[in-house]
Amino acid sequence: QLDEAEKAQAEAYDIGVKVYGPNHDEVGTTLVSLALIKKAKKDLEGATPTLENALDVFVKVYGPSHIKVGVTWSNLG
């Protein structure tokens, strides 16, 4: 099930980038979902850079003090 979820989130990410561009809230949210699936699969080497990418998106979209930035930092911890 996690493999299927990971594939679906990866596809959603690709679609989101095409529709919204790389720096959009929906893209960042999809990256967080993808990273959490990777964490559930014990793939920390894949989860960490994915969360870092989401963090970059949220900082660009909202600035460093937004709640989504803080939550993403927490997920990196």
All heavy atoms as TSV, in Angstrom:
chain	resi	resn	atom	element	x	y	z
A	1	GLN	N	N	0.812	-1.200	0.000
A	1	GLN	CA	C	0.000	0.000	0.000
A	1	GLN	C	C	0.854	1.263	0.000
A	1	GLN	O	O	0.516	2.226	-0.665
A	1	GLN	CB	C	-0.927	0.010	1.198
A	1	GLN	CG	C	-2.028	-1.010	1.116
A	1	GLN	CD	C	-2.880	-1.011	2.369
A	1	GLN	OE1	O	-2.471	-0.518	3.413
A	1	GLN	NE2	N	-4.062	-1.568	2.261
A	2	LEU	N	N	1.945	1.248	0.776
A	2	LEU	CA	C	2.804	2.435	0.807
A	2	LEU	C	C	3.474	2.675	-0.536
A	2	LEU	O	O	3.655	3.830	-0.935
A	2	LEU	CB	C	3.840	2.318	1.924
A	2	LEU	CG	C	3.312	2.460	3.342
A	2	LEU	CD1	C	4.405	2.187	4.361
A	2	LEU	CD2	C	2.711	3.837	3.561
A	3	ASP	N	N	3.826	1.601	-1.230
A	3	ASP	CA	C	4.421	1.772	-2.563
A	3	ASP	C	C	3.438	2.437	-3.513
A	3	ASP	O	O	3.813	3.327	-4.284
A	3	ASP	CB	C	4.875	0.428	-3.126
A	3	ASP	CG	C	6.092	-0.134	-2.415
A	3	ASP	OD1	O	6.860	0.652	-1.818
A	3	ASP	OD2	O	6.273	-1.367	-2.459
A	4	GLU	N	N	2.180	2.022	-3.455
A	4	GLU	CA	C	1.154	2.626	-4.306
A	4	GLU	C	C	0.923	4.087	-3.934
A	4	GLU	O	O	0.764	4.945	-4.808
A	4	GLU	CB	C	-0.153	1.849	-4.184
A	4	GLU	CG	C	-0.100	0.465	-4.773
A	4	GLU	CD	C	-1.362	-0.330	-4.521
A	4	GLU	OE1	O	-2.427	0.267	-4.259
A	4	GLU	OE2	O	-1.283	-1.565	-4.589
A	5	ALA	N	N	0.916	4.367	-2.639
A	5	ALA	CA	C	0.723	5.747	-2.177
A	5	ALA	C	C	1.886	6.625	-2.619
A	5	ALA	O	O	1.692	7.769	-3.044
A	5	ALA	CB	C	0.581	5.776	-0.659
A	6	GLU	N	N	3.092	6.082	-2.522
A	6	GLU	CA	C	4.269	6.852	-2.943
A	6	GLU	C	C	4.201	7.164	-4.438
A	6	GLU	O	O	4.476	8.294	-4.860
A	6	GLU	CB	C	5.539	6.076	-2.612
A	6	GLU	CG	C	6.806	6.835	-2.944
A	6	GLU	CD	C	8.056	6.105	-2.529
A	6	GLU	OE1	O	8.006	4.885	-2.269
A	6	GLU	OE2	O	9.101	6.758	-2.457
A	7	LYS	N	N	3.823	6.183	-5.216
A	7	LYS	CA	C	3.701	6.397	-6.669
A	7	LYS	C	C	2.642	7.453	-6.976
A	7	LYS	O	O	2.861	8.345	-7.797
A	7	LYS	CB	C	3.349	5.081	-7.359
A	7	LYS	CG	C	3.258	5.203	-8.857
A	7	LYS	CD	C	2.905	3.888	-9.518
A	7	LYS	CE	C	2.755	4.114	-11.014
A	7	LYS	NZ	N	2.159	2.978	-11.689
A	8	ALA	N	N	1.508	7.379	-6.294
A	8	ALA	CA	C	0.435	8.349	-6.522
A	8	ALA	C	C	0.874	9.760	-6.136
A	8	ALA	O	O	0.580	10.727	-6.860
A	8	ALA	CB	C	-0.817	7.950	-5.737
A	9	GLN	N	N	1.578	9.909	-5.025
A	9	GLN	CA	C	2.039	11.235	-4.610
A	9	GLN	C	C	3.102	11.770	-5.559
A	9	GLN	O	O	3.140	12.973	-5.840
A	9	GLN	CB	C	2.570	11.197	-3.174
A	9	GLN	CG	C	1.494	11.123	-2.126
A	9	GLN	CD	C	0.537	12.294	-2.191
A	9	GLN	OE1	O	0.930	13.448	-2.306
A	9	GLN	NE2	N	-0.748	11.995	-2.117
A	10	ALA	N	N	3.967	10.896	-6.053
A	10	ALA	CA	C	4.968	11.331	-7.029
A	10	ALA	C	C	4.294	11.832	-8.305
A	10	ALA	O	O	4.706	12.847	-8.881
A	10	ALA	CB	C	5.939	10.187	-7.330
A	11	GLU	N	N	3.246	11.139	-8.726
A	11	GLU	CA	C	2.493	11.581	-9.901
A	11	GLU	C	C	1.778	12.906	-9.626
A	11	GLU	O	O	1.752	13.795	-10.486
A	11	GLU	CB	C	1.491	10.516	-10.324
A	11	GLU	CG	C	2.132	9.275	-10.907
A	11	GLU	CD	C	1.150	8.169	-11.218
A	11	GLU	OE1	O	-0.071	8.409	-11.210
A	11	GLU	OE2	O	1.609	7.045	-11.482
A	12	ALA	N	N	1.219	13.034	-8.428
A	12	ALA	CA	C	0.554	14.287	-8.054
A	12	ALA	C	C	1.550	15.441	-8.041
A	12	ALA	O	O	1.231	16.558	-8.468
A	12	ALA	CB	C	-0.110	14.150	-6.691
A	13	TYR	N	N	2.754	15.175	-7.568
A	13	TYR	CA	C	3.807	16.204	-7.570
A	13	TYR	C	C	4.100	16.653	-9.004
A	13	TYR	O	O	4.141	17.852	-9.291
A	13	TYR	CB	C	5.075	15.675	-6.892
A	13	TYR	CG	C	6.262	16.568	-7.107
A	13	TYR	CD1	C	6.397	17.752	-6.380
A	13	TYR	CD2	C	7.232	16.264	-8.049
A	13	TYR	CE1	C	7.481	18.596	-6.589
A	13	TYR	CE2	C	8.306	17.090	-8.259
A	13	TYR	CZ	C	8.423	18.261	-7.529
A	13	TYR	OH	O	9.488	19.100	-7.745
A	14	ASP	N	N	4.311	15.689	-9.898
A	14	ASP	CA	C	4.609	16.031	-11.295
A	14	ASP	C	C	3.489	16.869	-11.916
A	14	ASP	O	O	3.756	17.863	-12.601
A	14	ASP	CB	C	4.819	14.759	-12.127
A	14	ASP	CG	C	6.099	14.019	-11.765
A	14	ASP	OD1	O	7.014	14.634	-11.176
A	14	ASP	OD2	O	6.175	12.811	-12.075
A	15	ILE	N	N	2.261	16.489	-11.657
A	15	ILE	CA	C	1.118	17.245	-12.177
A	15	ILE	C	C	1.078	18.638	-11.561
A	15	ILE	O	O	0.862	19.632	-12.261
A	15	ILE	CB	C	-0.195	16.488	-11.916
A	15	ILE	CG1	C	-0.240	15.208	-12.758
A	15	ILE	CG2	C	-1.408	17.378	-12.205
A	15	ILE	CD1	C	-1.337	14.239	-12.358
A	16	GLY	N	N	1.284	18.720	-10.253
A	16	GLY	CA	C	1.263	20.013	-9.566
A	16	GLY	C	C	2.288	20.983	-10.118
A	16	GLY	O	O	2.008	22.168	-10.306
A	17	VAL	N	N	3.491	20.483	-10.378
A	17	VAL	CA	C	4.542	21.345	-10.934
A	17	VAL	C	C	4.140	21.847	-12.317
A	17	VAL	O	O	4.344	23.022	-12.644
A	17	VAL	CB	C	5.899	20.609	-10.965
A	17	VAL	CG1	C	6.927	21.391	-11.765
A	17	VAL	CG2	C	6.405	20.368	-9.551
A	18	LYS	N	N	3.540	20.969	-13.118
A	18	LYS	CA	C	3.111	21.373	-14.463
A	18	LYS	C	C	1.982	22.401	-14.400
A	18	LYS	O	O	1.953	23.350	-15.177
A	18	LYS	CB	C	2.657	20.160	-15.263
A	18	LYS	CG	C	3.783	19.264	-15.693
A	18	LYS	CD	C	3.272	18.043	-16.434
A	18	LYS	CE	C	4.407	17.078	-16.707
A	18	LYS	NZ	N	3.922	15.813	-17.268
A	19	VAL	N	N	1.048	22.216	-13.473
A	19	VAL	CA	C	-0.124	23.087	-13.395
A	19	VAL	C	C	0.190	24.401	-12.688
A	19	VAL	O	O	-0.189	25.477	-13.154
A	19	VAL	CB	C	-1.292	22.358	-12.698
A	19	VAL	CG1	C	-2.450	23.300	-12.422
A	19	VAL	CG2	C	-1.756	21.177	-13.538
A	20	TYR	N	N	0.869	24.308	-11.530
A	20	TYR	CA	C	1.074	25.475	-10.670
A	20	TYR	C	C	2.474	26.073	-10.730
A	20	TYR	O	O	2.687	27.192	-10.274
A	20	TYR	CB	C	0.806	25.109	-9.208
A	20	TYR	CG	C	-0.581	24.597	-8.939
A	20	TYR	CD1	C	-0.795	23.296	-8.520
A	20	TYR	CD2	C	-1.692	25.426	-9.091
A	20	TYR	CE1	C	-2.069	22.822	-8.261
A	20	TYR	CE2	C	-2.973	24.959	-8.837
A	20	TYR	CZ	C	-3.150	23.657	-8.417
A	20	TYR	OH	O	-4.410	23.200	-8.165
A	21	GLY	N	N	3.435	25.330	-11.220
A	21	GLY	CA	C	4.826	25.745	-11.131
A	21	GLY	C	C	5.425	25.180	-9.847
A	21	GLY	O	O	4.717	24.686	-8.972
A	22	PRO	N	N	6.753	25.237	-9.724
A	22	PRO	CA	C	7.423	24.567	-8.604
A	22	PRO	C	C	7.249	25.235	-7.246
A	22	PRO	O	O	7.441	24.585	-6.219
A	22	PRO	CB	C	8.891	24.566	-9.020
A	22	PRO	CG	C	9.008	25.753	-9.929
A	22	PRO	CD	C	7.690	25.836	-10.651
A	23	ASN	N	N	6.894	26.504	-7.225
A	23	ASN	CA	C	6.797	27.231	-5.957
A	23	ASN	C	C	5.354	27.592	-5.645
A	23	ASN	O	O	4.965	28.759	-5.673
A	23	ASN	CB	C	7.682	28.485	-5.992
A	23	ASN	CG	C	9.140	28.129	-6.116
A	23	ASN	OD1	O	9.624	27.220	-5.445
A	23	ASN	ND2	N	9.845	28.811	-6.983
A	24	HIS	N	N	4.575	26.579	-5.333
A	24	HIS	CA	C	3.158	26.757	-5.018
A	24	HIS	C	C	2.836	25.911	-3.801
A	24	HIS	O	O	3.411	24.835	-3.603
A	24	HIS	CB	C	2.312	26.336	-6.213
A	24	HIS	CG	C	0.870	26.683	-6.086
A	24	HIS	ND1	N	-0.030	25.911	-5.385
A	24	HIS	CD2	C	0.160	27.727	-6.562
A	24	HIS	CE1	C	-1.225	26.457	-5.437
A	24	HIS	NE2	N	-1.139	27.575	-6.156
A	25	ASP	N	N	1.897	26.386	-2.997
A	25	ASP	CA	C	1.504	25.677	-1.781
A	25	ASP	C	C	1.114	24.225	-2.056
A	25	ASP	O	O	1.493	23.324	-1.305
A	25	ASP	CB	C	0.340	26.408	-1.098
A	25	ASP	CG	C	-0.180	25.644	0.095
A	25	ASP	OD1	O	0.500	25.629	1.133
A	25	ASP	OD2	O	-1.267	25.037	-0.026
A	26	GLU	N	N	0.357	23.983	-3.107
A	26	GLU	CA	C	-0.075	22.612	-3.413
A	26	GLU	C	C	1.115	21.696	-3.685
A	26	GLU	O	O	1.108	20.523	-3.307
A	26	GLU	CB	C	-1.021	22.599	-4.618
A	26	GLU	CG	C	-2.379	23.179	-4.336
A	26	GLU	CD	C	-3.200	22.353	-3.356
A	26	GLU	OE1	O	-3.028	21.117	-3.307
A	26	GLU	OE2	O	-4.011	22.944	-2.632
A	27	VAL	N	N	2.120	22.232	-4.336
A	27	VAL	CA	C	3.327	21.452	-4.617
A	27	VAL	C	C	4.058	21.146	-3.309
A	27	VAL	O	O	4.486	20.012	-3.068
A	27	VAL	CB	C	4.237	22.201	-5.619
A	27	VAL	CG1	C	5.575	21.497	-5.775
A	27	VAL	CG2	C	3.536	22.338	-6.964
A	28	GLY	N	N	4.196	22.141	-2.447
A	28	GLY	CA	C	4.834	21.915	-1.152
A	28	GLY	C	C	4.087	20.900	-0.315
A	28	GLY	O	O	4.686	20.018	0.311
A	29	THR	N	N	2.772	20.991	-0.305
A	29	THR	CA	C	1.952	20.055	0.462
A	29	THR	C	C	2.100	18.640	-0.077
A	29	THR	O	O	2.197	17.674	0.693
A	29	THR	CB	C	0.481	20.503	0.436
A	29	THR	OG1	O	0.393	21.809	1.024
A	29	THR	CG2	C	-0.411	19.549	1.201
A	30	THR	N	N	2.151	18.504	-1.380
A	30	THR	CA	C	2.352	17.185	-1.980
A	30	THR	C	C	3.724	16.631	-1.617
A	30	THR	O	O	3.866	15.431	-1.340
A	30	THR	CB	C	2.178	17.260	-3.508
A	30	THR	OG1	O	0.872	17.756	-3.802
A	30	THR	CG2	C	2.358	15.900	-4.159
A	31	LEU	N	N	4.732	17.488	-1.585
A	31	LEU	CA	C	6.065	17.040	-1.187
A	31	LEU	C	C	6.076	16.541	0.253
A	31	LEU	O	O	6.719	15.536	0.566
A	31	LEU	CB	C	7.082	18.172	-1.363
A	31	LEU	CG	C	7.511	18.467	-2.794
A	31	LEU	CD1	C	8.294	19.773	-2.860
A	31	LEU	CD2	C	8.345	17.310	-3.352
A	32	VAL	N	N	5.370	17.228	1.137
A	32	VAL	CA	C	5.292	16.781	2.523
A	32	VAL	C	C	4.627	15.407	2.586
A	32	VAL	O	O	5.129	14.496	3.273
A	32	VAL	CB	C	4.539	17.798	3.409
A	32	VAL	CG1	C	4.250	17.214	4.780
A	32	VAL	CG2	C	5.351	19.078	3.547
A	33	SER	N	N	3.541	15.228	1.884
A	33	SER	CA	C	2.860	13.926	1.873
A	33	SER	C	C	3.775	12.832	1.350
A	33	SER	O	O	3.854	11.735	1.917
A	33	SER	CB	C	1.598	13.997	1.014
A	33	SER	OG	O	0.669	14.884	1.562
A	34	LEU	N	N	4.494	13.131	0.289
A	34	LEU	CA	C	5.431	12.162	-0.277
A	34	LEU	C	C	6.530	11.828	0.727
A	34	LEU	O	O	6.886	10.660	0.911
A	34	LEU	CB	C	6.020	12.718	-1.578
A	34	LEU	CG	C	7.009	11.848	-2.329
A	34	LEU	CD1	C	6.391	10.497	-2.694
A	34	LEU	CD2	C	7.494	12.570	-3.580
A	35	ALA	N	N	7.045	12.834	1.397
A	35	ALA	CA	C	8.107	12.610	2.382
A	35	ALA	C	C	7.607	11.770	3.555
A	35	ALA	O	O	8.334	10.903	4.054
A	35	ALA	CB	C	8.647	13.949	2.880
A	36	LEU	N	N	6.395	12.016	4.006
A	36	LEU	CA	C	5.858	11.244	5.127
A	36	LEU	C	C	5.647	9.782	4.744
A	36	LEU	O	O	5.823	8.885	5.577
A	36	LEU	CB	C	4.584	11.888	5.659
A	36	LEU	CG	C	4.777	13.269	6.301
A	36	LEU	CD1	C	3.440	13.846	6.732
A	36	LEU	CD2	C	5.759	13.215	7.454
A	37	ILE	N	N	5.291	9.537	3.501
A	37	ILE	CA	C	5.197	8.152	3.023
A	37	ILE	C	C	6.578	7.515	3.035
A	37	ILE	O	O	6.753	6.373	3.480
A	37	ILE	CB	C	4.564	8.095	1.621
A	37	ILE	CG1	C	3.097	8.531	1.683
A	37	ILE	CG2	C	4.697	6.690	1.020
A	37	ILE	CD1	C	2.483	8.824	0.330
A	38	LYS	N	N	7.576	8.251	2.569
A	38	LYS	CA	C	8.950	7.738	2.579
A	38	LYS	C	C	9.401	7.436	4.009
A	38	LYS	O	O	10.053	6.410	4.263
A	38	LYS	CB	C	9.896	8.723	1.905
A	38	LYS	CG	C	9.709	8.825	0.403
A	38	LYS	CD	C	10.619	9.885	-0.188
A	38	LYS	CE	C	10.408	10.052	-1.670
A	38	LYS	NZ	N	10.987	8.988	-2.459
A	39	LYS	N	N	9.059	8.317	4.954
A	39	LYS	CA	C	9.405	8.065	6.355
A	39	LYS	C	C	8.726	6.799	6.864
A	39	LYS	O	O	9.337	5.999	7.576
A	39	LYS	CB	C	9.001	9.247	7.235
A	39	LYS	CG	C	9.970	10.399	7.230
A	39	LYS	CD	C	9.479	11.530	8.111
A	39	LYS	CE	C	10.261	11.573	9.384
A	39	LYS	NZ	N	9.927	12.781	10.192
A	40	ALA	N	N	7.471	6.603	6.505
A	40	ALA	CA	C	6.744	5.407	6.935
A	40	ALA	C	C	7.383	4.138	6.368
A	40	ALA	O	O	7.309	3.079	6.994
A	40	ALA	CB	C	5.283	5.506	6.498
A	41	LYS	N	N	8.027	4.271	5.215
A	41	LYS	CA	C	8.716	3.141	4.601
A	41	LYS	C	C	10.151	3.005	5.120
A	41	LYS	O	O	10.908	2.185	4.618
A	41	LYS	CB	C	8.744	3.311	3.078
A	41	LYS	CG	C	7.386	3.192	2.424
A	41	LYS	CD	C	7.454	3.479	0.935
A	41	LYS	CE	C	8.339	2.478	0.228
A	41	LYS	NZ	N	8.337	2.666	-1.237
A	42	LYS	N	N	10.518	3.839	6.086
A	42	LYS	CA	C	11.879	3.849	6.660
A	42	LYS	C	C	12.934	4.313	5.651
A	42	LYS	O	O	14.103	3.987	5.773
A	42	LYS	CB	C	12.273	2.481	7.219
A	42	LYS	CG	C	11.270	1.873	8.164
A	42	LYS	CD	C	11.191	2.615	9.456
A	42	LYS	CE	C	10.327	1.843	10.442
A	42	LYS	NZ	N	9.378	2.654	11.148
A	43	ASP	N	N	12.506	5.093	4.666
A	43	ASP	CA	C	13.413	5.640	3.654
A	43	ASP	C	C	13.778	7.070	4.048
A	43	ASP	O	O	13.312	8.040	3.448
A	43	ASP	CB	C	12.748	5.604	2.275
A	43	ASP	CG	C	13.608	6.230	1.185
A	43	ASP	OD1	O	14.805	6.487	1.419
A	43	ASP	OD2	O	13.064	6.478	0.095
A	44	LEU	N	N	14.613	7.196	5.067
A	44	LEU	CA	C	14.982	8.527	5.547
A	44	LEU	C	C	15.872	9.266	4.560
A	44	LEU	O	O	15.832	10.493	4.483
A	44	LEU	CB	C	15.657	8.421	6.911
A	44	LEU	CG	C	14.782	7.830	8.016
A	44	LEU	CD1	C	15.542	7.800	9.340
A	44	LEU	CD2	C	13.484	8.596	8.159
A	45	GLU	N	N	16.651	8.526	3.787
A	45	GLU	CA	C	17.494	9.174	2.770
A	45	GLU	C	C	16.655	9.811	1.665
A	45	GLU	O	O	17.084	10.774	1.038
A	45	GLU	CB	C	18.473	8.167	2.173
A	45	GLU	CG	C	19.561	7.752	3.138
A	45	GLU	CD	C	20.559	6.785	2.517
A	45	GLU	OE1	O	20.554	6.602	1.282
A	45	GLU	OE2	O	21.345	6.221	3.283
A	46	GLY	N	N	15.467	9.292	1.435
A	46	GLY	CA	C	14.562	9.890	0.464
A	46	GLY	C	C	13.656	10.934	1.084
A	46	GLY	O	O	13.315	11.936	0.452
A	47	ALA	N	N	13.275	10.713	2.350
A	47	ALA	CA	C	12.349	11.628	3.022
A	47	ALA	C	C	12.988	12.983	3.319
A	47	ALA	O	O	12.345	14.019	3.135
A	47	ALA	CB	C	11.837	11.006	4.319
A	48	THR	N	N	14.236	12.964	3.762
A	48	THR	CA	C	14.874	14.218	4.183
A	48	THR	C	C	14.975	15.241	3.056
A	48	THR	O	O	14.519	16.377	3.218
A	48	THR	CB	C	16.245	13.939	4.820
A	48	THR	OG1	O	16.039	13.108	5.971
A	48	THR	CG2	C	16.942	15.221	5.238
A	49	PRO	N	N	15.530	14.889	1.901
A	49	PRO	CA	C	15.593	15.908	0.841
A	49	PRO	C	C	14.214	16.326	0.320
A	49	PRO	O	O	14.035	17.468	-0.111
A	49	PRO	CB	C	16.430	15.253	-0.262
A	49	PRO	CG	C	16.445	13.813	0.038
A	49	PRO	CD	C	16.215	13.663	1.508
A	50	THR	N	N	13.255	15.413	0.392
A	50	THR	CA	C	11.903	15.757	-0.045
A	50	THR	C	C	11.297	16.799	0.893
A	50	THR	O	O	10.685	17.780	0.446
A	50	THR	CB	C	11.027	14.495	-0.121
A	50	THR	OG1	O	11.673	13.544	-0.981
A	50	THR	CG2	C	9.656	14.802	-0.678
A	51	LEU	N	N	11.499	16.606	2.197
A	51	LEU	CA	C	11.020	17.610	3.164
A	51	LEU	C	C	11.776	18.927	3.014
A	51	LEU	O	O	11.195	20.005	3.161
A	51	LEU	CB	C	11.158	17.082	4.588
A	51	LEU	CG	C	10.070	16.127	5.042
A	51	LEU	CD1	C	10.442	15.483	6.367
A	51	LEU	CD2	C	8.734	16.843	5.156
A	52	GLU	N	N	13.057	18.851	2.735
A	52	GLU	CA	C	13.836	20.082	2.520
A	52	GLU	C	C	13.316	20.845	1.306
A	52	GLU	O	O	13.249	22.081	1.326
A	52	GLU	CB	C	15.319	19.744	2.371
A	52	GLU	CG	C	15.948	19.294	3.682
A	52	GLU	CD	C	17.348	18.724	3.522
A	52	GLU	OE1	O	17.762	18.383	2.384
A	52	GLU	OE2	O	18.027	18.600	4.564
A	53	ASN	N	N	12.932	20.125	0.265
A	53	ASN	CA	C	12.337	20.780	-0.913
A	53	ASN	C	C	11.010	21.440	-0.550
A	53	ASN	O	O	10.728	22.563	-0.986
A	53	ASN	CB	C	12.139	19.776	-2.050
A	53	ASN	CG	C	13.442	19.335	-2.682
A	53	ASN	OD1	O	14.468	19.984	-2.534
A	53	ASN	ND2	N	13.402	18.214	-3.379
A	54	ALA	N	N	10.192	20.735	0.241
A	54	ALA	CA	C	8.923	21.322	0.685
A	54	ALA	C	C	9.176	22.574	1.516
A	54	ALA	O	O	8.481	23.583	1.356
A	54	ALA	CB	C	8.125	20.302	1.498
A	55	LEU	N	N	10.161	22.517	2.381
A	55	LEU	CA	C	10.513	23.673	3.201
A	55	LEU	C	C	10.889	24.866	2.330
A	55	LEU	O	O	10.421	25.987	2.555
A	55	LEU	CB	C	11.662	23.310	4.147
A	55	LEU	CG	C	12.126	24.362	5.113
A	55	LEU	CD1	C	11.030	24.720	6.106
A	55	LEU	CD2	C	13.369	23.885	5.858
A	56	ASP	N	N	11.699	24.627	1.310
A	56	ASP	CA	C	12.079	25.703	0.387
A	56	ASP	C	C	10.852	26.313	-0.282
A	56	ASP	O	O	10.758	27.538	-0.405
A	56	ASP	CB	C	13.035	25.176	-0.692
A	56	ASP	CG	C	14.420	24.862	-0.171
A	56	ASP	OD1	O	14.784	25.344	0.921
A	56	ASP	OD2	O	15.146	24.125	-0.864
A	57	VAL	N	N	9.925	25.470	-0.694
A	57	VAL	CA	C	8.703	25.961	-1.342
A	57	VAL	C	C	7.917	26.831	-0.369
A	57	VAL	O	O	7.513	27.950	-0.707
A	57	VAL	CB	C	7.827	24.796	-1.853
A	57	VAL	CG1	C	6.456	25.296	-2.299
A	57	VAL	CG2	C	8.527	24.053	-2.983
A	58	PHE	N	N	7.690	26.345	0.839
A	58	PHE	CA	C	6.884	27.095	1.804
A	58	PHE	C	C	7.543	28.415	2.203
A	58	PHE	O	O	6.854	29.419	2.381
A	58	PHE	CB	C	6.595	26.245	3.044
A	58	PHE	CG	C	5.658	25.095	2.793
A	58	PHE	CD1	C	5.842	23.886	3.447
A	58	PHE	CD2	C	4.594	25.198	1.915
A	58	PHE	CE1	C	4.978	22.821	3.233
A	58	PHE	CE2	C	3.729	24.146	1.688
A	58	PHE	CZ	C	3.928	22.946	2.351
A	59	VAL	N	N	8.861	28.430	2.328
A	59	VAL	CA	C	9.545	29.692	2.653
A	59	VAL	C	C	9.371	30.690	1.507
A	59	VAL	O	O	9.112	31.878	1.748
A	59	VAL	CB	C	11.037	29.443	2.975
A	59	VAL	CG1	C	11.808	30.754	3.029
A	59	VAL	CG2	C	11.181	28.690	4.297
A	60	LYS	N	N	9.475	30.221	0.278
A	60	LYS	CA	C	9.290	31.112	-0.872
A	60	LYS	C	C	7.859	31.632	-0.956
A	60	LYS	O	O	7.632	32.785	-1.293
A	60	LYS	CB	C	9.665	30.392	-2.169
A	60	LYS	CG	C	11.148	30.182	-2.325
A	60	LYS	CD	C	11.466	29.373	-3.560
A	60	LYS	CE	C	12.956	29.090	-3.623
A	60	LYS	NZ	N	13.298	28.141	-4.683
A	61	VAL	N	N	6.899	30.760	-0.656
A	61	VAL	CA	C	5.495	31.135	-0.784
A	61	VAL	C	C	5.039	32.009	0.384
A	61	VAL	O	O	4.340	33.014	0.180
A	61	VAL	CB	C	4.599	29.871	-0.892
A	61	VAL	CG1	C	3.126	30.232	-0.818
A	61	VAL	CG2	C	4.900	29.120	-2.185
A	62	TYR	N	N	5.427	31.649	1.615
A	62	TYR	CA	C	4.861	32.282	2.812
A	62	TYR	C	C	5.845	33.096	3.652
A	62	TYR	O	O	5.423	33.846	4.516
A	62	TYR	CB	C	4.258	31.214	3.732
A	62	TYR	CG	C	3.096	30.484	3.134
A	62	TYR	CD1	C	3.186	29.138	2.838
A	62	TYR	CD2	C	1.897	31.143	2.863
A	62	TYR	CE1	C	2.115	28.454	2.299
A	62	TYR	CE2	C	0.822	30.464	2.323
A	62	TYR	CZ	C	0.939	29.122	2.042
A	62	TYR	OH	O	-0.121	28.451	1.508
A	63	GLY	N	N	7.136	32.892	3.453
A	63	GLY	CA	C	8.118	33.521	4.333
A	63	GLY	C	C	8.462	32.574	5.479
A	63	GLY	O	O	7.775	31.578	5.706
A	64	PRO	N	N	9.525	32.888	6.214
A	64	PRO	CA	C	10.055	31.953	7.209
A	64	PRO	C	C	9.216	31.778	8.472
A	64	PRO	O	O	9.451	30.831	9.230
A	64	PRO	CB	C	11.420	32.542	7.548
A	64	PRO	CG	C	11.276	34.003	7.261
A	64	PRO	CD	C	10.336	34.085	6.090
A	65	SER	N	N	8.257	32.631	8.722
A	65	SER	CA	C	7.503	32.579	9.980
A	65	SER	C	C	6.144	31.892	9.867
A	65	SER	O	O	5.398	31.860	10.839
A	65	SER	CB	C	7.305	33.999	10.521
A	65	SER	OG	O	8.555	34.596	10.764
A	66	HIS	N	N	5.823	31.342	8.740
A	66	HIS	CA	C	4.510	30.717	8.541
A	66	HIS	C	C	4.444	29.355	9.239
A	66	HIS	O	O	5.446	28.652	9.360
A	66	HIS	CB	C	4.240	30.557	7.047
A	66	HIS	CG	C	2.825	30.232	6.723
A	66	HIS	ND1	N	2.358	28.938	6.684
A	66	HIS	CD2	C	1.770	31.020	6.421
A	66	HIS	CE1	C	1.073	28.945	6.371
A	66	HIS	NE2	N	0.693	30.204	6.192
A	67	ILE	N	N	3.245	28.970	9.641
A	67	ILE	CA	C	3.034	27.711	10.345
A	67	ILE	C	C	3.467	26.506	9.505
A	67	ILE	O	O	4.015	25.536	10.037
A	67	ILE	CB	C	1.560	27.569	10.813
A	67	ILE	CG1	C	1.389	26.328	11.693
A	67	ILE	CG2	C	0.614	27.503	9.629
A	67	ILE	CD1	C	2.028	26.419	13.020
A	68	LYS	N	N	3.252	26.549	8.202
A	68	LYS	CA	C	3.661	25.421	7.359
A	68	LYS	C	C	5.176	25.252	7.353
A	68	LYS	O	O	5.671	24.125	7.249
A	68	LYS	CB	C	3.128	25.571	5.942
A	68	LYS	CG	C	1.650	25.284	5.829
A	68	LYS	CD	C	1.220	25.107	4.402
A	68	LYS	CE	C	-0.254	24.679	4.365
A	68	LYS	NZ	N	-0.682	24.327	3.026
A	69	VAL	N	N	5.891	26.345	7.482
A	69	VAL	CA	C	7.345	26.268	7.585
A	69	VAL	C	C	7.725	25.581	8.892
A	69	VAL	O	O	8.565	24.668	8.927
A	69	VAL	CB	C	7.992	27.670	7.473
A	69	VAL	CG1	C	9.492	27.619	7.761
A	69	VAL	CG2	C	7.720	28.271	6.099
A	70	GLY	N	N	7.088	25.981	9.978
A	70	GLY	CA	C	7.372	25.392	11.282
A	70	GLY	C	C	7.028	23.911	11.342
A	70	GLY	O	O	7.801	23.102	11.878
A	71	VAL	N	N	5.907	23.542	10.774
A	71	VAL	CA	C	5.494	22.129	10.779
A	71	VAL	C	C	6.479	21.304	9.951
A	71	VAL	O	O	6.855	20.190	10.331
A	71	VAL	CB	C	4.052	21.973	10.261
A	71	VAL	CG1	C	3.705	20.519	10.023
A	71	VAL	CG2	C	3.073	22.598	11.241
A	72	THR	N	N	6.928	21.860	8.854
A	72	THR	CA	C	7.876	21.128	8.014
A	72	THR	C	C	9.215	20.972	8.729
A	72	THR	O	O	9.829	19.907	8.678
A	72	THR	CB	C	8.052	21.826	6.645
A	72	THR	OG1	O	6.756	21.985	6.052
A	72	THR	CG2	C	8.927	21.006	5.721
A	73	TRP	N	N	9.655	22.008	9.432
A	73	TRP	CA	C	10.858	21.873	10.265
A	73	TRP	C	C	10.674	20.761	11.281
A	73	TRP	O	O	11.576	19.954	11.531
A	73	TRP	CB	C	11.177	23.181	10.995
A	73	TRP	CG	C	12.043	24.143	10.218
A	73	TRP	CD1	C	11.687	25.383	9.773
A	73	TRP	CD2	C	13.395	23.953	9.800
A	73	TRP	NE1	N	12.726	25.955	9.105
A	73	TRP	CE2	C	13.796	25.100	9.111
A	73	TRP	CE3	C	14.300	22.905	9.939
A	73	TRP	CZ2	C	15.066	25.246	8.573
A	73	TRP	CZ3	C	15.572	23.044	9.400
A	73	TRP	CH2	C	15.931	24.207	8.726
A	74	SER	N	N	9.505	20.696	11.894
A	74	SER	CA	C	9.213	19.666	12.876
A	74	SER	C	C	9.282	18.271	12.245
A	74	SER	O	O	9.822	17.333	12.859
A	74	SER	CB	C	7.826	19.896	13.484
A	74	SER	OG	O	7.505	18.881	14.392
A	75	ASN	N	N	8.766	18.140	11.051
A	75	ASN	CA	C	8.829	16.843	10.367
A	75	ASN	C	C	10.259	16.445	10.027
A	75	ASN	O	O	10.559	15.254	9.936
A	75	ASN	CB	C	7.988	16.866	9.088
A	75	ASN	CG	C	6.507	16.797	9.365
A	75	ASN	OD1	O	6.069	16.130	10.283
A	75	ASN	ND2	N	5.722	17.483	8.550
A	76	LEU	N	N	11.120	17.425	9.838
A	76	LEU	CA	C	12.531	17.128	9.581
A	76	LEU	C	C	13.256	16.638	10.836
A	76	LEU	O	O	14.266	15.968	10.732
A	76	LEU	CB	C	13.251	18.368	9.027
A	76	LEU	CG	C	13.115	18.598	7.543
A	76	LEU	CD1	C	13.551	20.008	7.171
A	76	LEU	CD2	C	13.934	17.570	6.775
A	77	GLY	N	N	12.717	16.969	11.992
A	77	GLY	CA	C	13.380	16.638	13.264
A	77	GLY	C	C	13.348	15.217	13.648
A	77	GLY	O	O	12.890	14.302	13.119
